[in-house]
Every structure is written in C-alpha cells, then in structure tokens.
Amino acid sequence: MTFASAADLSNTPYGSFQPVLDWQAAVVESLVRAQQIQLQMLTVWQRPFAAVNQELWDQWVVRFGGGVPIDG
C-alpha cells in the first residue's frame, strides 16, 4: 500500500474524501453480503418445514379427500 501525497489526493474526483468513501463502500458491501447470507440461511432453514407441511397435506388429502394427492 502506498500513501499519496497531498497533490495526488487533489487530483482524484473527490479529493481528500476518497479514502473515507472507499471505506464506507467497503463497509456497506460487507453488510449487504452479511444480509444475503442471512437470507440464504433463512430459506434453507425453512425447507424442512415446507416438506413436513407437504407431507401432512398429502396425508390429509388421502384420508379426508378420498384418494391420492393430486401431485401423485
């Protein structure tokens, strides 16, 4: 990592605020990644409940619906 001189910083589009903006972008990117991971974990966690719900629905249809479930 090299440090820029004061003259180099003034040539960037945002001047001396560029390091702060880069840091802010990195923090926001990591927060978005964390939220995506949380959402993926939530969907994976709900799959077994959906399977149990489907099985219970199939059993109810066979018993009270008078036959085989529609999906076979």
KATA-V934184 format. One record per backbone hydrogen bond with DSSP energy under -1.0 kcal/mol. NH is the residue of the N-H (numbers start at 1). CO is the residue of the C=O. If there is no record, write none. Layout:
<<NH	CO> <NH	CO>>
//
This chain:
<<9	5> <10	6> <15	12> <17	14> <18	15> <21	17> <22	18> <23	19> <24	20> <25	21> <26	22> <27	23> <28	24> <29	25> <30	26> <31	27> <32	28> <33	29> <34	30> <35	31> <36	32> <37	33> <38	34> <39	35> <40	36> <41	37> <42	38> <43	39> <44	40> <45	41> <46	42> <50	46> <51	47> <52	48> <53	49> <54	50> <55	51> <56	52> <57	53> <58	54> <59	55> <60	56> <61	57> <62	58> <63	59> <64	60> <65	61> <72	69>>
//
